[in-house]
Amino acid sequence: MNTFLDHSVFRLLSEVADEKKVKAFVIGGFVRDLFMGQTSKDIDIVVEGSGIDFAGAVARKAGISNLQVFRNFGTAMLHYDDWQVEFVGARKESYRASSRKPVVENGTIEDDQKRRDFTINAMSLSLNKENYGELVDPFGGIRDLNDHIIRTPLDPDITYSDDPLRMMRAIRFASRFGFTIENNCFEAIKRNAERIRIVSQERITDELNKIIMTITPSTGFNILYHTGLLKIIFPEMAALKGAEFKEGKGHKDNFFHTLVVLDNISEKTDNLWLRWAAILHDIGKPATKKWVEGTGWTFHAHEYVGTKMLPAIFRKLRLPEGEPLKYVKKLVALHMRPIILAEDIVTDSAVRRLLFDAGDDIDDLMMLCNADMSSKIPEKIKRYKANFELVKQKLIEIEAKDRLRNWQPPVSGDLIIETFGIKPGKDVGIIKTAIREAILDGVIPNEFQPAFRLMIEEGKKLGLTPVNYK
């Protein structure tokens, strides 16, 4: 820890604090991470007085011209080498019931620590020469850090009611660090869950995405479910919970299964949208669940129903509706295809069609499907994985031979129009479809000359005569 505090940036801050005769502290996440043995280049500085004035003095002393001032928030920021330093005056806050925006007044370091969300984020280190590096920890943050506990400095009911987003942050930190939310704080989330409705959807989704990007996101989602928050912010996912039995036959708990798939894929990728695809791959199952005599529980076409649900989910959660939505829809729509191939005889034609439909996303699709494979029967999963390896090998062979990833037809619509002297219309589409199907079925190779000859044959079937045929 001392190594960090010996850095010139902290010595600079200390000198300015003594020159201006103000108390200054490093506080928050930097201090927490320091005691956890983690490195950070983001420093939050609290001073008893004006954070903006203090930042200005630091910038002048260091000859820094990149000072940014945010007067509406009473904060300032500058970069010192590769460090980002943010400044604010110590504050005390009070809240209205209808808003998470506080009424802010000047305060002491003790006032500022009281308003912090959790004890592990309320620790500070003095920067003044007389007690340089001394830990100020009035709420036992070090103890909770060592015990792996998430706890609020003050009454959690007040902390969460004042700023309900802190409930999401508690869950995010528990998921990120593998900590446990202290029981009273956990119960307070359950009591105050409805307060989350006053928080903007953008802020909620930002925290949700951060939970998704933790090492083991299932931790966060389990807490979201058991506190009642998930049912409020993401009811479609909460609806996956539970397993129903009839005549001795039951289906798996699709919520638990989804979390297994999410954790599996999180071990392989930091792609947020691939993780979202894992979350949403079975989202259509509650709507498609049906009991069929002699068969048991079925979820027929759940992938199709799931893709139909996605635009509304993305809109509600304020997720981007451009390429990310298109990508997730494709993976959800196709996630059963490789699995079905693994259960059946793998034909070249089926593999070609999978490559054609998945395009450049085929590798992500296969990663999702691999994460989706689960069974309580070891022999079954062993056989399943062996068949899945055959599918992957077949994909490699077909791709090398037929070049179908992001396929473009070897014969264009313009060439069909020119060759037969016709106008754009139905006949052009019929010929293009015939060529595509012939390539996917392996009737002809994915090459120009065979496709051109087939174009002539298909045109003649439609009563068309080549007028520019060489």
C-alpha positions, 0 to 999 in steps of 0.5 A: 500500500505504501508504494502507491502513496509514495507516488508523486501524485499523492505527494503533490496532493499532500503538499497542496493540502498543507499549503491551503490548510485544508483536510484532504483524503483519498476515498472510495473505490481506490482505497478499497482496491488498495486493501484488496491488493488490486491496482487502480489509476482512478483516484477520488479526492475529498477535501473539507472545503471546495473541491474545485478550488483545491483541484485548481491549486493542484493543476497550477502547482503541477503545470497541468492544463487539462483541468475540467470543472463541473460547477453544477456538481461541485466537482473537477477532474484532471489527468496526472501522467496516467492517473485520473484524479477527481475532486469534490468537497466533503458533503452531507446529503438529504433526500426527498421520497419521490427522488434519488437526487439529494439536497447537498450541503457542505460537510466534514469527512465524517459527513461524507463517509456517512453518505457512502453506499457501503462500508468498504467504499467509505474508507479514506486515507489522509493526505495531510502531512501530520497523519499522511496515509492514516486510515479513516474507517468509522464504519468497519470497512476493513473488517467487512472487507476481510469478512467478505461482507457488503454492508451499508454505513447507516440504516440500510432501509434509509440508505436504499430508500434514499437512493434505490440504485444502491440496491443494485450496486450492493448486488453488483459488488457481491457478484463482482467480489464474491461477497455476501450481503449482510443479512439486515442489508439483504432483508432491507433490499427486499423491503425496499425493492419497489423503490427501484421504480423511481430510478431511471431505466438507463441507470438500472440497465447500466448496473444490470450490464455490470452484473452481467460482466462480472466473473460469475454473474449467476451470483448477482442474478440469484440475489436479484431474484431472491430480493424481488428486484428481478421480478420488477426490473426484468419479469421475463427472466423471473418467469423462467423460475420453477419446475412443474411435475405431472404424472411423474414427469418434470422439466428443468428449472429454466431460470437455474439452467439459464444461469448455468449457461450464463456462467459457462459462457462467461468463462469463455468471453467478455462479449456483453451481447453474447452473454445477453444471448445466453440470458435470453436464449430460453426466454420464450419457454414460459410462453411455449410450455405445454403438456403433451400426453405420452411425451411430457413437457414440451417447449415447441418453437420457444426459440422462435417465440423468444426472438419475437419477444426480444425487441420489446425487451430491448426497448423496455431495458433501453438496450441498443436496438441496432446491431446488438439486437440483430445479433442477439436475435440471430443467436436466439433464433439459431441456438437449437440448430447445432444441438439438433444436428448433434442429436442426429446424423450430421449431413453436409446440407444441414451444415451448409444451411447452418453456416449460411444462416449464421454467417460470421456469427457461427463461432459465437453460436457454437460457443453459446450452444456448447455452454447450453449443453447440460444434463444430470446423466454423465453418459448422456452429456458425454455422448452429446459432447462427442456428437457436438465435436463432430458438428464442429469438425464438419463446420470447419470442413464445409467452410473450407470447401464451400466458403459459405460464411457471409455467403454472396451468390456467385450469380447476381440478380443483375446478371440474370436480368442482363442475360435474359433481357427481363425486368426485375421481378418474381422470375429473378427471385425464383432463379436466385433461390434455385441456385442458392438451394442447389449450392446448400444441398451440394448439387453444385459447388459454390462457383460461378460457372456451375451456378451460371449453367444452372441459371440458364436451365432454371430460366428455360423452365420459366420460359425465358430465352437468353438474349446475352448468352456467351 
